Every structure is written in structure tokens, then in C-alpha cells.
Amino acid sequence: MNSLIVYFSWSNNTKRLVEDLNKKFNYDVLRIERKIPYSTDYNTCAYVEAKEEVEKKIYPEIKELGIDVNKYERILLFFPIWWYTFPMPVGTFIKHIKGYKGEVVVFANSYTNDLQYMVNSMRDLNNIDGTINFKEGLFNKSVDEHINYLM
Ligand SMILES: Cc1cc2nc3c(=O)[nH]c(=O)nc-3n(C[C@H](O)[C@H](O)[C@H](O)COP(=O)(O)O)c2cc1C
């Protein structure tokens, strides 16, 4: 299936996962980037910037996508869990693809293996745009498990 990988990553775990599994598939890749980058300092990023965005439901501006997602039948969306759900720039991305008719498969990773994070993420994604066809993919799985899933 014609697929586009879209990911957000701050400390590059998600970036590494995407790059490793994509050696197998060679799908087009788009990185979601906040227009004003988060601090590189963990405490500032986590406890000030990201926390405020999640708590106040602020969708920060992101850099131009530069790609027409409608060319793809499927988006494989990867992100780390931030404060029990997806990072808010991912929400901004979802707002940008309003009207997308394909499937958006969701892959999340986090420090703690709490399955509730995936439940929260799916709920919050659907709350942003209930017309998009979100599908639960994998949570905290290895590169090989992702490859098997996508084969
Ligand atoms: C702002 C912020 C919030 C986070 N919130 C959570 C959380 O609620 N639960 C958790 O288990 N891990 C949390 N983490 C850890 C990340 O989900 C985890 O380290 C992830 O692999 C980072 O992916 P990345 O390297 O692609 O950014 C948080 C990390 C950051 C920076």
C-alpha cells in the first residue's frame, strides 16, 4: 500500500525506530517539527513547554509540511508519549490534514509501558478530527515487531 511515514521525535528514539524499520520499506518520510523548537533541556521541555501545551490544549505551529498527504493511501504516524498522550505538534499535524480520506495507523512509544497511553492517544486523536480513519497500530514494540506488522 502507498504509505507515508509521519513522525515526531524530540530525543530521537522515534526517529531511530522509523529509520531502522524503513530500511525495509523505504517509504517516504515526513518529520513533524514545531516552528519554534522545544528547549533541548529536558526539564524545560517536559515540565514547562510540553506540560503547558498539553494542559492548556495549545496546538503549536509546525513547519510547513511540503508534501501532499492525499497522494498516499495510508499514513503511518509515529510519536513518543508526552504527558500520557501524543505531543501537541502531532495534534497540529492532524488539524493540517483535515479531509484526509486514507487510513492513519498510530504507533506510539514511551518510557513506561502503560497501555492506557495508547487508549488516551486514540481518544484524543479522534477528538481532534472524528472524520479521520484512525487505526491503532503498535505501542512500545521493537523494530522487528514493526516490520512484521507492516509486512
Ligand atoms: C515532554 C515529555 C513528556 C513525556 N511524558 C511521558 C509520559 O507521560 N509517560 C512516559 O512513559 N514517558 C514519557 N516521556 C518519555 C518519552 O515518551 C520516551 O522517552 C520516548 O521514547 C521519547 O521519544 P523521542 O526520543 O522520539 O522523543 C516523556 C518525554 C518528554 C520529553
The ligand as a Gaussian input file, in Angstrom:
#p B3LYP/6-31G(d) Opt

LIG

0 1
 C        7.882000      16.216000      27.344000
 C        7.976000      14.748000      27.640000
 C        6.917000      14.102000      28.256000
 C        6.959000      12.717000      28.481000
 N        5.882000      12.103000      29.069000
 C        5.917000      10.763000      29.276000
 C        4.820000      10.083000      29.890000
 O        3.786000      10.675000      30.227000
 N        4.940000       8.738000      30.097000
 C        6.068000       8.026000      29.744000
 O        6.112000       6.829000      29.962000
 N        7.099000       8.640000      29.123000
 C        7.053000       9.979000      28.894000
 N        8.123000      10.592000      28.273000
 C        9.236000       9.756000      27.758000
 C        9.143000       9.535000      26.237000
 O        7.866000       9.103000      25.830000
 C       10.157000       8.479000      25.765000
 O       11.425000       8.777000      26.273000
 C       10.195000       8.407000      24.233000
 O       10.862000       7.219000      23.827000
 C       10.918000       9.612000      23.634000
 O       10.843000       9.561000      22.215000
 P       11.726000      10.538000      21.310000
 O       13.180000      10.211000      21.644000
 O       11.399000      10.149000      19.913000
 O       11.396000      11.949000      21.627000
 C        8.108000      11.971000      28.083000
 C        9.189000      12.640000      27.482000
 C        9.132000      14.019000      27.269000
 C       10.308000      14.713000      26.626000

